[in-house]
Amino acid sequence: MSVANSAIPSLPEEARWIAAAQSVNAWRGQLVQAFASAEAAVSEALLNLSSIPGRGDHIRLRHLIGQRFQDLADALNASGPFAAEGAIAASCLAAFRIHEPLRTVLGHGVFRIALDRRDRWVVIAKVVTFRAKGAERISLVFEQDDAERTASEVRALGQKVSSSLGNLMRSIAR
């Protein structure tokens, strides 16, 4: 379900901006929830896999979510201890991780909202990150129609990650 799926109705000027802000915040919230759900599934999978004697001994349980995604990917890849059972989950995880940069912008970016001629919102998101002892300034532009498609894709991929990891846990438990 998309809560941001229509142009802002013909309203007085201030009401249009309020409606646009509500729509953007709903879109942002849906994406944050999709990322959080996938992150929870990854964390639970790491916890379960790390508890398997012998095979899970070298799986680390780290604090940062990006590290957790990488640790799970390492455990499921061709040379990892769960490669045989984890191929489908590894594929789903890799597809989802393509969207990781979006997570940073959603969680830490400052959003500026504009309306186009059709009263569809456009967001300019800016965030500063530190990499290799230097600042990296990221600016992304989201147009409402594209943003909604991206949100649908991220939700679907996140559900696939959760489902495939659940299936993996059940197959290992047998």
SEROFI-970957 format. One record per residue (C-alpha): residue number from 1; residue in one letter; chain; x, y, z. Coordinates in nm, 4 decimals, decimal comma, always signed. Example, Ala and Ser with C-alpha at 12.3 -4.5 7.8 and 13.67 -1.06 7.14 Angstrom:
residues 2
+-----+------+-----+----------+----------+----------+
! seq ! type ! mol !       px !       py !       pz !
+-----+------+-----+----------+----------+----------+
!   1 !    a !   A !  +1,2300 !  -0,4500 !  +0,7800 !
!   2 !    s !   A !  +1,3670 !  -0,1060 !  +0,7140 !
+-----+------+-----+----------+----------+----------+
//
This chain:
residues 174
+-----+------+-----+----------+----------+----------+
! seq ! type ! mol !       px !       py !       pz !
+-----+------+-----+----------+----------+----------+
!   1 !    m !   A !  +0,0000 !  +0,0000 !  +0,0000 !
!   2 !    s !   A !  +0,1347 !  +0,3384 !  -0,0908 !
!   3 !    v !   A !  +0,0331 !  +0,6297 !  +0,1271 !
!   4 !    a !   A !  +0,2016 !  +0,8751 !  -0,1086 !
!   5 !    n !   A !  +0,0434 !  +0,7660 !  -0,4324 !
!   6 !    s !   A !  -0,1393 !  +1,0717 !  -0,5563 !
!   7 !    a !   A !  -0,0682 !  +1,4315 !  -0,6374 !
!   8 !    i !   A !  -0,1377 !  +1,6830 !  -0,3656 !
!   9 !    p !   A !  -0,4986 !  +1,7929 !  -0,4170 !
!  10 !    s !   A !  -0,5896 !  +2,1478 !  -0,5093 !
!  11 !    l !   A !  -0,5659 !  +2,3076 !  -0,1684 !
!  12 !    p !   A !  -0,4696 !  +2,6481 !  -0,0346 !
!  13 !    e !   A !  -0,0931 !  +2,7082 !  -0,0524 !
!  14 !    e !   A !  -0,0037 !  +2,6221 !  +0,3084 !
!  15 !    a !   A !  -0,2236 !  +2,3135 !  +0,3079 !
!  16 !    r !   A !  -0,0483 !  +2,1896 !  -0,0093 !
!  17 !    w !   A !  +0,2893 !  +2,2109 !  +0,1654 !
!  18 !    i !   A !  +0,1573 !  +2,0341 !  +0,4748 !
!  19 !    a !   A !  +0,0090 !  +1,7574 !  +0,2573 !
!  20 !    a !   A !  +0,3381 !  +1,7243 !  +0,0665 !
!  21 !    a !   A !  +0,5387 !  +1,7017 !  +0,3898 !
!  22 !    q !   A !  +0,3009 !  +1,4370 !  +0,5263 !
!  23 !    s !   A !  +0,3288 !  +1,2371 !  +0,2055 !
!  24 !    v !   A !  +0,7107 !  +1,2556 !  +0,2048 !
!  25 !    n !   A !  +0,7286 !  +1,1589 !  +0,5714 !
!  26 !    a !   A !  +0,4976 !  +0,8619 !  +0,5107 !
!  27 !    w !   A !  +0,7176 !  +0,7491 !  +0,2195 !
!  28 !    r !   A !  +1,0296 !  +0,7896 !  +0,4309 !
!  29 !    g !   A !  +0,8695 !  +0,5984 !  +0,7176 !
!  30 !    q !   A !  +0,7718 !  +0,3085 !  +0,4924 !
!  31 !    l !   A !  +1,1290 !  +0,2768 !  +0,3721 !
!  32 !    v !   A !  +1,2769 !  +0,3021 !  +0,7210 !
!  33 !    q !   A !  +1,0390 !  +0,0234 !  +0,8302 !
!  34 !    a !   A !  +1,1422 !  -0,1933 !  +0,5333 !
!  35 !    f !   A !  +1,5094 !  -0,1506 !  +0,6191 !
!  36 !    a !   A !  +1,4478 !  -0,2121 !  +0,9897 !
!  37 !    s !   A !  +1,2576 !  -0,5343 !  +0,9174 !
!  38 !    a !   A !  +1,5368 !  -0,6690 !  +0,6977 !
!  39 !    e !   A !  +1,7966 !  -0,5631 !  +0,9553 !
!  40 !    a !   A !  +1,6085 !  -0,7520 !  +1,2270 !
!  41 !    a !   A !  +1,6004 !  -1,0660 !  +1,0101 !
!  42 !    v !   A !  +1,9743 !  -1,0364 !  +0,9395 !
!  43 !    s !   A !  +2,0531 !  -0,9902 !  +1,3096 !
!  44 !    e !   A !  +1,8411 !  -1,2906 !  +1,4114 !
!  45 !    a !   A !  +1,9996 !  -1,5042 !  +1,1404 !
!  46 !    l !   A !  +2,3505 !  -1,4096 !  +1,2554 !
!  47 !    l !   A !  +2,2584 !  -1,4886 !  +1,6141 !
!  48 !    n !   A !  +2,1186 !  -1,8297 !  +1,5164 !
!  49 !    l !   A !  +2,4026 !  -1,9195 !  +1,2803 !
!  50 !    s !   A !  +2,6689 !  -1,8145 !  +1,5309 !
!  51 !    s !   A !  +2,5240 !  -2,0550 !  +1,7873 !
!  52 !    i !   A !  +2,5785 !  -2,3624 !  +1,5670 !
!  53 !    p !   A !  +2,8833 !  -2,5453 !  +1,7052 !
!  54 !    g !   A !  +3,1694 !  -2,5756 !  +1,4600 !
!  55 !    r !   A !  +3,0105 !  -2,3961 !  +1,1690 !
!  56 !    g !   A !  +2,9102 !  -2,0767 !  +1,3457 !
!  57 !    d !   A !  +3,2154 !  -2,0343 !  +1,5668 !
!  58 !    h !   A !  +3,3720 !  -1,7632 !  +1,3517 !
!  59 !    i !   A !  +3,0592 !  -1,5577 !  +1,2870 !
!  60 !    r !   A !  +3,0905 !  -1,2228 !  +1,4549 !
!  61 !    l !   A !  +2,8040 !  -1,0366 !  +1,6173 !
!  62 !    r !   A !  +2,8971 !  -0,6763 !  +1,5534 !
!  63 !    h !   A !  +2,7274 !  -0,3534 !  +1,6435 !
!  64 !    l !   A !  +2,6977 !  -0,1695 !  +1,3106 !
!  65 !    i !   A !  +2,4287 !  -0,2915 !  +1,0756 !
!  66 !    g !   A !  +2,6460 !  -0,2647 !  +0,7646 !
!  67 !    q !   A !  +2,8957 !  -0,4960 !  +0,9334 !
!  68 !    r !   A !  +2,6173 !  -0,7411 !  +1,0146 !
!  69 !    f !   A !  +2,5048 !  -0,7499 !  +0,6519 !
!  70 !    q !   A !  +2,8634 !  -0,8145 !  +0,5440 !
!  71 !    d !   A !  +2,9177 !  -1,0834 !  +0,8090 !
!  72 !    l !   A !  +2,6023 !  -1,2638 !  +0,6993 !
!  73 !    a !   A !  +2,7013 !  -1,2328 !  +0,3338 !
!  74 !    d !   A !  +3,0420 !  -1,3828 !  +0,4227 !
!  75 !    a !   A !  +2,8776 !  -1,6732 !  +0,6071 !
!  76 !    l !   A !  +2,6504 !  -1,7477 !  +0,3104 !
!  77 !    n !   A !  +2,8930 !  -1,6936 !  +0,0217 !
!  78 !    a !   A !  +3,0577 !  -1,9764 !  -0,1719 !
!  79 !    s !   A !  +3,3443 !  -2,0123 !  +0,0774 !
!  80 !    g !   A !  +3,1327 !  -1,9522 !  +0,3888 !
!  81 !    p !   A !  +3,0265 !  -2,2150 !  +0,6409 !
!  82 !    f !   A !  +2,6625 !  -2,1997 !  +0,5288 !
!  83 !    a !   A !  +2,7164 !  -2,1800 !  +0,1532 !
!  84 !    a !   A !  +2,5377 !  -2,5070 !  +0,0771 !
!  85 !    e !   A !  +2,2109 !  -2,4048 !  +0,2398 !
!  86 !    g !   A !  +2,2437 !  -2,0295 !  +0,1984 !
!  87 !    a !   A !  +2,2589 !  -1,9692 !  -0,1763 !
!  88 !    i !   A !  +1,9035 !  -1,8362 !  -0,2084 !
!  89 !    a !   A !  +1,9340 !  -1,6169 !  +0,0998 !
!  90 !    a !   A !  +2,2716 !  -1,4884 !  -0,0232 !
!  91 !    s !   A !  +2,1164 !  -1,3888 !  -0,3550 !
!  92 !    c !   A !  +1,8259 !  -1,2093 !  -0,1845 !
!  93 !    l !   A !  +2,0655 !  -1,0348 !  +0,0521 !
!  94 !    a !   A !  +2,2864 !  -0,9153 !  -0,2342 !
!  95 !    a !   A !  +1,9855 !  -0,7732 !  -0,4213 !
!  96 !    f !   A !  +1,8683 !  -0,5886 !  -0,1104 !
!  97 !    r !   A !  +2,2128 !  -0,4480 !  -0,0305 !
!  98 !    i !   A !  +2,2129 !  -0,2503 !  -0,3541 !
!  99 !    h !   A !  +1,9814 !  -0,0094 !  -0,1698 !
! 100 !    e !   A !  +2,2037 !  +0,0347 !  +0,1392 !
! 101 !    p !   A !  +2,3101 !  +0,3910 !  +0,0492 !
! 102 !    l !   A !  +1,9436 !  +0,4901 !  +0,0568 !
! 103 !    r !   A !  +1,9206 !  +0,3795 !  +0,4206 !
! 104 !    t !   A !  +2,1865 !  +0,6313 !  +0,5222 !
! 105 !    v !   A !  +2,0099 !  +0,9155 !  +0,3439 !
! 106 !    l !   A !  +1,6716 !  +0,8222 !  +0,4915 !
! 107 !    g !   A !  +1,8043 !  +0,8011 !  +0,8438 !
! 108 !    h !   A !  +2,0494 !  +1,0880 !  +0,8460 !
! 109 !    g !   A !  +1,9640 !  +1,3141 !  +0,5546 !
! 110 !    v !   A !  +1,8139 !  +1,6579 !  +0,5684 !
! 111 !    f !   A !  +1,5179 !  +1,6775 !  +0,3315 !
! 112 !    r !   A !  +1,4010 !  +1,9776 !  +0,1349 !
! 113 !    i !   A !  +1,0618 !  +1,9393 !  -0,0335 !
! 114 !    a !   A !  +0,9407 !  +2,1082 !  -0,3496 !
! 115 !    l !   A !  +0,6300 !  +2,0656 !  -0,5612 !
! 116 !    d !   A !  +0,6387 !  +2,0371 !  -0,9387 !
! 117 !    r !   A !  +0,3799 !  +2,1846 !  -1,1757 !
! 118 !    r !   A !  +0,1559 !  +1,8821 !  -1,1287 !
! 119 !    d !   A !  +0,1779 !  +1,9157 !  -0,7486 !
! 120 !    r !   A !  +0,3891 !  +1,6005 !  -0,7226 !
! 121 !    w !   A !  +0,6608 !  +1,6272 !  -0,4603 !
! 122 !    v !   A !  +1,0313 !  +1,6373 !  -0,5267 !
! 123 !    v !   A !  +1,2771 !  +1,5837 !  -0,2412 !
! 124 !    i !   A !  +1,6357 !  +1,6981 !  -0,2287 !
! 125 !    a !   A !  +1,8113 !  +1,4964 !  +0,0421 !
! 126 !    k !   A !  +2,1552 !  +1,5910 !  +0,1702 !
! 127 !    v !   A !  +2,3799 !  +1,4050 !  +0,4111 !
! 128 !    v !   A !  +2,7432 !  +1,4303 !  +0,5171 !
! 129 !    t !   A !  +2,9325 !  +1,1102 !  +0,5932 !
! 130 !    f !   A !  +3,2938 !  +1,0509 !  +0,6855 !
! 131 !    r !   A !  +3,4979 !  +0,8024 !  +0,4861 !
! 132 !    a !   A !  +3,8728 !  +0,7507 !  +0,4870 !
! 133 !    k !   A !  +3,9270 !  +1,0536 !  +0,7118 !
! 134 !    g !   A !  +3,7395 !  +1,2823 !  +0,4771 !
! 135 !    a !   A !  +3,3914 !  +1,4189 !  +0,4372 !
! 136 !    e !   A !  +3,1638 !  +1,2867 !  +0,1679 !
! 137 !    r !   A !  +2,8644 !  +1,5021 !  +0,0861 !
! 138 !    i !   A !  +2,5807 !  +1,3146 !  -0,0746 !
! 139 !    s !   A !  +2,2836 !  +1,4805 !  -0,2426 !
! 140 !    l !   A !  +2,0010 !  +1,2768 !  -0,3873 !
! 141 !    v !   A !  +1,6883 !  +1,3911 !  -0,5637 !
! 142 !    f !   A !  +1,3698 !  +1,1881 !  -0,5376 !
! 143 !    e !   A !  +1,0730 !  +1,2537 !  -0,7622 !
! 144 !    q !   A !  +0,7507 !  +1,1190 !  -0,6188 !
! 145 !    d !   A !  +0,6723 !  +0,8617 !  -0,8892 !
! 146 !    d !   A !  +1,0260 !  +0,7180 !  -0,8891 !
! 147 !    a !   A !  +1,0437 !  +0,7305 !  -0,5105 !
! 148 !    e !   A !  +0,7244 !  +0,5278 !  -0,4805 !
! 149 !    r !   A !  +0,8599 !  +0,2640 !  -0,7197 !
! 150 !    t !   A !  +1,1819 !  +0,2465 !  -0,5201 !
! 151 !    a !   A !  +0,9861 !  +0,2065 !  -0,1972 !
! 152 !    s !   A !  +0,7870 !  -0,0821 !  -0,3469 !
! 153 !    e !   A !  +1,1075 !  -0,2484 !  -0,4642 !
! 154 !    v !   A !  +1,2826 !  -0,2090 !  -0,1288 !
! 155 !    r !   A !  +0,9789 !  -0,3464 !  +0,0569 !
! 156 !    a !   A !  +0,9596 !  -0,6484 !  -0,1749 !
! 157 !    l !   A !  +1,3324 !  -0,7171 !  -0,1527 !
! 158 !    g !   A !  +1,3252 !  -0,6789 !  +0,2251 !
! 159 !    q !   A !  +1,0425 !  -0,9303 !  +0,2466 !
! 160 !    k !   A !  +1,2437 !  -1,1706 !  +0,0308 !
! 161 !    v !   A !  +1,5433 !  -1,1322 !  +0,2626 !
! 162 !    s !   A !  +1,3296 !  -1,2035 !  +0,5684 !
! 163 !    s !   A !  +1,1549 !  -1,4977 !  +0,4038 !
! 164 !    s !   A !  +1,4711 !  -1,6554 !  +0,2651 !
! 165 !    l !   A !  +1,6492 !  -1,6221 !  +0,5996 !
! 166 !    g !   A !  +1,3511 !  -1,7775 !  +0,7776 !
! 167 !    n !   A !  +1,3609 !  -2,0669 !  +0,5308 !
! 168 !    l !   A !  +1,7353 !  -2,1001 !  +0,5860 !
! 169 !    m !   A !  +1,6924 !  -2,1159 !  +0,9632 !
! 170 !    r !   A !  +1,4226 !  -2,3827 !  +0,9294 !
! 171 !    s !   A !  +1,6360 !  -2,5929 !  +0,6921 !
! 172 !    i !   A !  +1,9358 !  -2,5782 !  +0,9246 !
! 173 !    a !   A !  +1,7224 !  -2,6658 !  +1,2276 !
! 174 !    r !   A !  +1,6117 !  -2,9949 !  +1,0673 !
+-----+------+-----+----------+----------+----------+
//
